[in-house]
Amino acid sequence: MSAPPEEISYYIAYCSADTTLDELIRIAGSRWAVEECFQTAKQECGLDDYQVRRCPGWHRHMTLAMAAHACLTVLRARELGADEHILHWPTWRCRRQHQARISHYSGHSP
């Protein structure tokens, strides 16, 4: 359902002055992929089914629900025959973060 033409939709963007309109549109459009991801996590993994009293319990529930969603996403990608580089991204990211952490604390670049 689209909004009536008299309603104005807008985004406030904080970016460098040389950012192109195409980049801004792409980034604004990526919001819907994030929304769909959260909706799927709510339906499939119980992201919104928590009944906790304190923050640590909520944090544990969110962590487990998001881990389950990530696992299901990878399994689905494998089932659909996704590119290998997409499936290896988490491994590369963990290694890169580890290198960055070591460099940060040692004061040297990787």
C-alpha positions as CSV (number, residue, x, y, z in Angstrom):
1,M,0.0,0.0,0.0
2,S,1.6,3.3,-1.1
3,A,1.2,6.6,0.6
4,P,-1.1,9.2,-0.8
5,P,0.7,11.7,-3.2
6,E,0.1,14.6,-0.8
7,E,2.2,13.0,1.9
8,I,5.9,13.8,1.8
9,S,8.5,11.2,2.7
10,Y,12.0,12.2,3.4
11,Y,15.2,11.1,5.0
12,I,17.7,13.1,7.0
13,A,21.2,12.0,5.9
14,Y,24.5,12.7,7.5
15,C,27.2,12.1,5.0
16,S,30.1,13.7,3.2
17,A,29.4,16.5,0.7
18,D,30.6,14.4,-2.2
19,T,28.1,11.6,-1.6
20,T,26.0,11.1,-4.8
21,L,22.2,11.0,-4.9
22,D,22.5,7.4,-6.2
23,E,24.4,6.4,-3.1
24,L,21.9,8.0,-0.8
25,I,19.0,6.3,-2.7
26,R,20.7,2.9,-2.5
27,I,21.3,3.2,1.3
28,A,17.8,4.4,1.9
29,G,16.5,1.5,-0.1
30,S,18.5,-1.0,2.0
31,R,16.3,-0.2,4.9
32,W,13.7,-2.5,3.6
33,A,16.1,-5.4,3.5
34,V,16.8,-4.8,7.2
35,E,13.1,-4.6,8.0
36,E,12.4,-7.9,6.2
37,C,15.3,-9.5,8.1
38,F,13.8,-8.4,11.4
39,Q,10.3,-9.5,10.4
40,T,11.6,-13.0,9.4
41,A,13.6,-13.2,12.7
42,K,10.4,-12.4,14.6
43,Q,8.4,-15.0,12.8
44,E,10.9,-17.8,12.5
45,C,13.1,-17.4,15.5
46,G,11.0,-15.8,18.2
47,L,12.8,-12.6,18.2
48,D,9.8,-10.8,19.8
49,D,8.7,-13.7,22.1
50,Y,10.7,-12.7,25.1
51,Q,9.3,-12.2,28.6
52,V,12.2,-11.2,30.7
53,R,12.5,-9.0,33.7
54,R,16.1,-7.8,33.4
55,C,18.5,-6.7,30.7
56,P,20.8,-9.7,30.9
57,G,17.9,-12.1,30.2
58,W,16.7,-9.9,27.2
59,H,20.3,-9.8,25.9
60,R,20.6,-13.6,26.0
61,H,17.3,-14.1,24.3
62,M,18.2,-11.6,21.5
63,T,21.6,-13.1,21.0
64,L,20.3,-16.7,20.7
65,A,17.4,-15.6,18.4
66,M,19.8,-13.7,16.1
67,A,22.3,-16.6,16.1
68,A,19.5,-18.9,15.1
69,H,18.4,-16.6,12.4
70,A,22.0,-16.3,11.0
71,C,22.2,-20.1,11.0
72,L,18.9,-20.5,9.2
73,T,20.0,-17.8,6.7
74,V,23.3,-19.7,5.9
75,L,21.5,-23.0,5.6
76,R,19.0,-21.4,3.2
77,A,21.7,-19.8,1.1
78,R,23.5,-23.2,0.8
79,E,20.2,-24.8,-0.2
80,L,19.7,-22.2,-2.9
81,G,23.4,-22.6,-4.1
82,A,24.6,-19.1,-3.1
83,D,28.0,-18.0,-4.1
84,E,30.8,-19.3,-2.0
85,H,32.2,-15.9,-1.2
86,I,29.0,-14.9,0.4
87,L,29.1,-17.9,2.7
88,H,32.7,-17.3,3.7
89,W,32.1,-13.6,4.6
90,P,31.6,-14.3,8.3
91,T,34.9,-16.2,8.6
92,W,36.8,-13.4,6.8
93,R,35.1,-10.7,8.9
94,C,36.0,-12.5,12.2
95,R,39.7,-12.8,11.1
96,R,39.8,-9.2,10.1
97,Q,38.3,-8.1,13.4
98,H,40.8,-10.2,15.2
99,Q,43.7,-8.6,13.3
100,A,42.3,-5.1,13.9
101,R,42.0,-5.8,17.6
102,I,45.6,-7.0,17.9
103,S,46.8,-4.0,15.9
104,H,44.8,-1.6,18.0
105,Y,46.2,-2.9,21.2
106,S,49.8,-3.3,20.0
107,G,49.8,0.1,18.2
108,H,50.9,-1.4,14.9
109,S,49.0,-1.8,11.6
110,P,48.2,-5.3,10.3
